[in-house]
Amino acid sequence: MRRLSGLLSPMLVALFATGAAATTKINLGVVTKPGSAQNIVAEKFKELVEARSKGEFEVKIHHSASLGNETEILQQIQMGTIQMGIITSGPFDTFDPVARVIDYPFLFKDNEQADQILDGPLGQEILTSLESSGFKGLAFSENGFRNLTNSKRAVKTPEDAKGLKIRVMESALHKGIWQSLGANPTPMPWPIYSELEQGVIDGQENPLWVAEVYKMYEVQKYLSMTRHVYSAHIDVASLQWWNSLKPEEQTLLQASMLEAAKFQRAENRKADAGRIALVKDKGMQVEEHPDVAAFRAKVAGMKDMELFKDSKVQGLLQRMMAATR
């Protein structure tokens, strides 16, 4: 009996070792906490991939900036130390300037137009361009249209925003937008609740879900529905890692991410009306009809900024502007 046991043990060890090797772990980084837009994509992706791969893939979601801010997560994806991320489009512009055309102010009229463009050839052109920086672009999920909140005063016109110290992402474009509007943009990694509470900054600009999930109504009195930028998330993988996968694995992951992105966009939009009602109920004063034409006029010259001088970037921006007229 001892001899039989001795023979079986190596066989069992080999069997378990083979089983363990068959599972590929995907480390996926997001900077936000559970319940946030990025996390909804990540969780849906995890659900789809693990079910469809029948255990071939295991997705580990690293949330709440546990891997660093978005720029740091992108650097880790670029180097291949983590495999995937759901990242706001703004920070990509330091890696590939083509990405900044997505965040050009007042580019998209509505959600439907954003979907049409980003799910089409122009969006695919952006995703493909990211490969030169070491990223495999898979899909666009969304943050949503960005709106301004602050603790100082109601904002209906650009003049009302003058001098406000506004937190922005680590993005030259977003800094430029608020400089053009006369505010004092302050790049700062997320989260920023304490900085708002302590008065280090006066306000921030983000989609409505942020006001709900991060309880902006506790530290911000005024919300202005400026909708100045449609903010996408770019759902990416490490190109180095992606190229090591089998074609059928790539197909499974690609399809799952696109489905997760579309699921999240639909869920996000359905919830927006309730979010406006919520922040009003919590005491925020909401300016639902700011002078958008005046805001748009203030930033109209940004297409001529140095940020867009590169011929590839300028060409794509012109085609995006033509497609969204």
For each residue, the residues with C-beta under 8 A, 3 or more apart:
1: 4 5
2: 5 6
3: 6 7
4: 1 7 8
5: 1 2 8 9
6: 2 3 9
7: 3 4 10 11
8: 4 5 11 12
9: 5 6 12 13
10: 7 13 14
11: 7 8 14 15
12: 8 9 15 16
13: 9 10 16 17
14: 10 11 17 18
15: 11 12 18 19
16: 12 13 19 20
17: 13 14 20 21
18: 14 15 21 22
19: 15 16 22 23
20: 16 17 23
21: 17 18
22: 18 19 55 56
23: 19 20 55 56 57 58
24: 56 57 58 249
25: 57 58 59 60
26: 49 57 58 59 60 83 84
27: 60 62 82 83 84
28: 42 45 46 59 60 61 62 82 83 84 85 86
29: 62 66 67 68 73 76 77 82 84 85 86
30: 36 38 39 42 61 62 63 73 85 86 87
31: 38 64 65 69 70 73 87 189 190
32: 36 37 38 39 63 64 65 190 213
33: 36 39 63 64 213
34: 39 43 63 64
35: 39 40 213
36: 30 32 33 39 40 209 210 213
37: 32 40 41 141 142 143 144 207 209 233 264 268
38: 30 31 32 41 42 86 87 88 141 233
39: 30 32 33 34 35 36 42 43 61 63 86
40: 35 36 37 43 44 263 264 267 268
41: 37 38 44 45 86 141 233 235 257 260 261 263 264
42: 28 30 38 39 45 46 59 61 63 86 260
43: 34 39 40 46 47 61
44: 40 41 47 48 259 260 263 264
45: 28 41 42 48 49 59 235 256 257 260
46: 28 42 43 49 50 59 61
47: 43 44 50 51
48: 44 45 51 52 256 259 260
49: 26 45 46 52 53 57 59 252 253 256
50: 46 47 53 55 57 58 59
51: 47 48 54
52: 48 49 252 256
53: 49 50 56 57 249 252
54: 51
55: 22 23 50 58
56: 22 23 24 53 249
57: 23 24 25 26 49 50 53 249 252 253
58: 23 24 25 26 50 55
59: 25 26 28 42 45 46 49 50
60: 25 26 27 28
61: 28 30 39 42 43 46
62: 27 28 29 30 66 67 82
63: 30 32 33 34 39 42 66
64: 31 32 33 34
65: 31 32 68 69 189 190 191
66: 29 62 63
67: 29 62 72 73 76 82
68: 29 65 71 72 73 76
69: 31 65 72 73 170 189 190
70: 31 73 74 85 87 88 91 169 170 189 190
71: 68 74 75 91 94 170 189
72: 67 68 69 75 76
73: 29 30 31 67 68 69 70 76 77 82 85 87
74: 70 71 77 78 85 87 91 92 95 135 236
75: 71 72 78 79
76: 29 67 68 72 73 79 81 82
77: 29 73 74 80 81 82 83 84 85 134 135 236 237 238
78: 74 75 95 133 134 135 238
79: 75 76 134 238
80: 77 83 238 240 241
81: 76 77
82: 27 28 29 62 67 73 76 77 85 238
83: 26 27 28 77 80 237 238 241
84: 26 27 28 29 77 235 236 237 238
85: 28 29 30 70 73 74 77 82 235 236
86: 28 29 30 38 39 41 42 141 233 235
87: 30 31 38 70 73 74 91 92 233 234 235 236
88: 38 70 91 143 169 231 232 233 234
89: 92 99 102 103 231 232 233 234
90: 93 100 103 169 170 171 173 174 231
91: 70 71 74 87 88 94 95 169 170 171
92: 74 87 89 95 96 99 100 130 234
93: 90 96 97 99 100 103 171 172 173 307
94: 71 91 170 171 172
95: 74 78 91 92 99 130 133 135
96: 92 93 99 129 130 132 133 135
97: 93 100 307 310 312 313
98: 101 125 126 129 130 312 313 316
99: 89 92 93 95 96 102 103 126 129 130 234
100: 90 92 93 97 103 104 171 172 173 307 308 313
101: 98 104 107 126 308 313 316 317 320
102: 89 99 107 118 126 230 232
103: 89 90 93 99 100 107 171 173 174 229 230 231 232
104: 100 101 107 173 229 302 303 317 320 321
105: 177 228 229 295 296 299 302
106: 227 228 229 292 295 296 299
107: 101 102 103 104 229 230 320 321 324
108: 113 114 117 230 324
109: 113 324
110: 113 114
111: 114 115 265 269
112: 115 116
113: 108 109 110 116 117 324
114: 108 110 111 117 118 142 230 232
115: 111 112 118 119 265
116: 112 113 119 120
117: 108 113 114 120 122 123 320 323 324
118: 102 114 115 122 123 126 140 232
119: 115 116 123 140
120: 116 117 123 124
121: 124 125
122: 117 118 125 126 316 319 320 323
123: 117 118 119 120 126 127 140
124: 120 121 127 128
125: 98 121 122 128 129 316
126: 98 99 101 102 118 122 123 129 130 137 234 316
127: 123 124 130 137 138 139 140 234
128: 124 125 131 137
129: 96 98 99 125 126 132 137 312
130: 92 95 96 98 99 126 127 133 135 136 137 234 236
131: 128 134 135 136 137 239
132: 96 129
133: 78 95 96 130
134: 77 78 79 131 238 239 240
135: 74 77 78 95 96 130 131 236 237 238 239
136: 130 131 236 237 238 239 242
137: 126 127 128 129 130 131 234 235 236
138: 127 235 236 237 253 254 257 258
139: 127 235 254 257 258 260 261
140: 118 119 123 127 232 233 234 235 261
141: 37 38 41 86 232 233 235 260 261 264 265
142: 37 114 207 230 231 232 233 261 264 265 268
143: 37 88 146 206 207 209 231 232 233
144: 37 207 208 209 230 231 268 269 272
145: 207 227 228 229 230 231
146: 143 205 206 207 226 227 228 229 230 231
147: 205 206 207 208 223 224 225 226 227 228
148: 155 161 166 203 204 205 223 224 226 228
149: 203 204 205 206 211 216 220 222 223 224 284
150: 153 155 164 166 202 203 204 220 221 222
151: 196 199 202 203 219 220 221 222
152: 164 202 203 221 222
153: 150 160 222
154: 160 222 224 285 287
155: 148 150 160 161 164 222 224 226 287 290
156: 160 224 287 290 291
157: 160 161 290 291 294 295
158: 161 162 181 182 291 294 295 298
159: 162 182
160: 153 154 155 156 157
161: 148 155 157 158 164 166 178 181 182 183
162: 158 159 181 182 183
163: 182 183 184
164: 150 152 155 161 183 184 202 203
165: 183 184 186 201 202 203
166: 148 150 161 178 183 184 185 186 201 202 203 204 205
167: 185 186 187 188 192 195 196 201 203 204 205
168: 171 174 175 177 178 185 186 187 188 205
169: 70 88 90 91 174 187
170: 69 70 71 90 91 94 187 189
171: 90 91 93 94 100 103 168 174 175 187
172: 93 94 100 175 176 307
173: 90 93 100 103 104 176 177 302 307
174: 90 103 168 169 171 177 178 185 187 229
175: 168 171 172 178 179 185 187
176: 172 173 179 180 302 305 307
177: 105 168 173 174 180 181 185 228 229 299 302
178: 161 166 168 174 175 181 183 184 185 205
179: 175 176 182 183 185
180: 176 177 298 299 301 302
181: 158 161 162 177 178 295 298 299
182: 158 159 161 162 163 179 298
183: 161 162 163 164 165 166 178 179
184: 163 164 165 166 178
185: 166 167 168 174 175 177 178 179
186: 165 166 167 168 201
187: 167 168 169 170 171 174 175
188: 167 168 192 195 201
189: 31 65 69 70 71 170
190: 31 32 65 69 70
191: 65 194 214
192: 167 188 195 196 201 204
193: 196 197 214 215 219
194: 191 197 198 200
195: 167 188 192 198 200 201
196: 151 167 192 193 199 200 201 203 204 216 219 220
197: 193 194 218 219
198: 194 195
199: 151 196 202
200: 194 195 196
201: 165 166 167 186 188 192 195 196 204
202: 150 151 152 164 165 166 199
203: 148 149 150 151 152 164 165 166 167 196 220 222
204: 148 149 150 166 167 192 196 201 210 216 220
205: 146 147 148 149 166 167 168 178 226 228 229
206: 143 146 147 149 210 211 216 231
207: 37 142 143 144 145 146 147 210 231 268
208: 144 147 211 212 271 272 275 276 279
209: 36 37 143 144 212 213 268 271 272 275
210: 36 204 206 207 213 214 216
211: 149 206 208 214 215 216 217 220 223 275 279 284
212: 208 209 215 271 275 278 279
213: 32 33 35 36 209 210
214: 191 193 210 211
215: 193 211 212 218 219
216: 149 196 204 206 210 211 219 220 223 279 284
217: 211 220 278 279 282 283 284
218: 197 215 282
219: 151 193 196 197 215 216
220: 149 150 151 196 203 204 211 216 217 223 284
221: 150 151 152 283 284 285
222: 149 150 151 152 153 154 155 203 284 285 287
223: 147 148 149 211 216 220 279 284 285 286 287
224: 147 148 149 154 155 156 286 287 290
225: 147 286 287 288 289 290
226: 146 147 148 155 205 290 292 295
227: 106 145 146 147 230 292
228: 105 106 145 146 147 148 177 205 295 299
229: 103 104 105 106 107 145 146 174 177 205
230: 102 103 107 108 114 142 144 145 146 227
231: 88 89 90 103 142 143 144 145 146 206 207
232: 88 89 102 103 114 118 140 141 142 143
233: 37 38 41 86 87 88 89 140 141 142 143 261
234: 87 88 89 92 99 126 127 130 137 140
235: 41 45 84 85 86 87 137 138 139 140 141 257 260 261
236: 74 77 84 85 87 130 135 136 137 138
237: 77 83 84 135 136 138 241 242 253
238: 77 78 79 80 82 83 84 134 135 136 241 242
239: 131 134 135 136 242 243
240: 80 134 243 244
241: 80 83 237 238 244 245
242: 136 237 238 239 245 250
243: 239 240
244: 240 241
245: 241 242 249 250 253
246: 249 250
247: 250 251
248: 251 252
249: 24 53 56 57 245 246 252 253
250: 242 245 246 247 253 254
251: 247 248 254 255
252: 49 52 53 57 248 249 255 256
253: 49 57 138 237 245 249 250 256 257
254: 138 139 250 251 257 258
255: 251 252 258 259
256: 45 48 49 52 252 253 259 260
257: 41 45 138 139 235 253 254 260 261
258: 138 139 254 255 261 262
259: 44 48 255 256 262 263
260: 41 42 44 45 48 139 141 235 256 257 263 264
261: 41 139 140 141 142 233 235 257 258 264 265
262: 258 259 265 266
263: 40 41 44 259 260 266 267
264: 37 40 41 44 141 142 260 261 267 268
265: 111 115 141 142 261 262 268 269
266: 262 263 269 270
267: 40 263 264 270 271
268: 37 40 142 144 207 209 264 265 271 272
269: 111 144 265 266 272
270: 266 267
271: 208 209 212 267 268 274 275
272: 144 208 209 268 269 275 276
273: 276 277
274: 271 277 278
275: 208 209 211 212 271 272 278 279
276: 208 272 273 279 280 286 288
277: 273 274 280 281
278: 212 217 274 275 281 282
279: 208 211 212 216 217 223 275 276 282 284 286
280: 276 277 283 284 286
281: 277 278
282: 217 218 278 279
283: 217 221 280
284: 149 211 216 217 220 221 222 223 279 280
285: 154 221 222 223
286: 223 224 225 276 279 280
287: 154 155 156 222 223 224 225 290
288: 225 276
289: 225
290: 155 156 157 224 225 226 287 295
291: 156 157 158 294 295
292: 106 226 227 295 296
293: 296 297
294: 157 158 291 297 298
295: 105 106 157 158 181 226 228 290 291 292 298 299
296: 105 106 292 293 299 300
297: 293 294 300
298: 158 180 181 182 294 295
299: 105 106 177 180 181 228 295 296 302
300: 296 297 303
301: 180 304 305
302: 104 105 173 176 177 180 299 305 307 308
303: 104 300 308 314 317 321
304: 301 308
305: 176 301 302 308 309
306: 309
307: 93 97 100 172 173 176 302 313
308: 100 101 302 303 304 305 313 314 317
309: 305 306 313 314
310: 97 313 314
311: 314 315
312: 97 98 129 315 316
313: 97 98 100 101 307 308 309 310 316 317
314: 303 308 309 310 311 317 318
315: 311 312 318 319
316: 98 101 122 125 126 312 313 319 320
317: 101 104 303 308 313 314 320 321
318: 314 315 321 322
319: 122 315 316 322 323
320: 101 104 107 117 122 316 317 323 324
321: 104 107 303 317 318 324 325
322: 318 319 325
323: 117 122 319 320
324: 107 108 109 113 117 320 321
325: 321 322
